[in-house]
Amino acid sequence: AATARDILRAEGLVVLRGLLPSGLVRAARGACLRALDRGGALDPEWPLDDARVALECMEGVREPPSLLRRLDVQQLPAVLHVLEHSALFSAAAQLLGVDEVVTTAYKWLRAVPPGKFTGPHMDRAYVGAGTRLTAWVPLGDVSAGHRGSGALCWVPGSHVEPAVVECFRDHQSAGADGERSGWLAPDPGALRLPPSAQGWRSADFAPGDVAFFGMDLLHTTVPNGSGSFRLSCDTRWQPADIPTHAGPNVGPWRGPQR
């Protein structure tokens, strides 16, 4: 049977099912939801864990809050217990074929409201090309499909398919906003892929599942088709013995916090 590292090399992405303790993931989810609730973003008529978006946010009266710049939330102990869990350090090291890895202190923590998504891109535009991995960690159930909460989608093999590599070879860095300026198109449907490229693929995710992929994989998320926030986080990993990329949207890298 193919190992996880073999799948990562060939497909550009591997999903490790149940890598993280689901109870810890749910605790991290709860911490994030309480922060959103304090900001008036959740509908009080629904259970907290449903992450149902408040009516004012749904109707555009109030802008849905973002967790992307909430350093206080991403550094909460319940959240860090998941995002810097020893299983992530071990998995990243095994996938990279090294003894030790480091991760960014900054976490790309997201609460994606209905209708929103992340456009197609490659992560090298945000954290630099090279021997690095992203770990996409859903903080809750995420279903694929248009009625789901916005699952991760990717083009298998796009990191090595010659026509795709040539088509997007100039896609190397995002602008100062560190977000939309790194998108290749407004949405996946607007992105023209070479005929030799495989089609978009997605999957269902449960608490504890983690998707690892490299800096050159073409990926996106579909629009959130539910009435709730999708909670997830991108974390970055690289060998401890190579120079780190320290751009304005990355920050310092660090090993396990003992």
Secondary structure, 3 states (H helix, E strand, C coil): CCCHHHHHHHHCEEEECCCCCHHHHHHHHHHHHHHHHHCCCECCCCCHHHCEECHHHHCCCCCCCCCCCCHHHHCCHHHHHHHCCHHHHHHHHHHHCCCCEEEECCCEEEEECCCCCCCCECCHHHHCCCCCEEEEEECCCECCCCCCCCCEEECCCCCCCHHHHHHCCCCCCCCCCCCHHHCCCCCHHHCCCCCCCCCCEECCECCCCEEEEECCCCEEECCCCCCECEEEEEEEEEECCCCCCCCCCCCCEECCCC
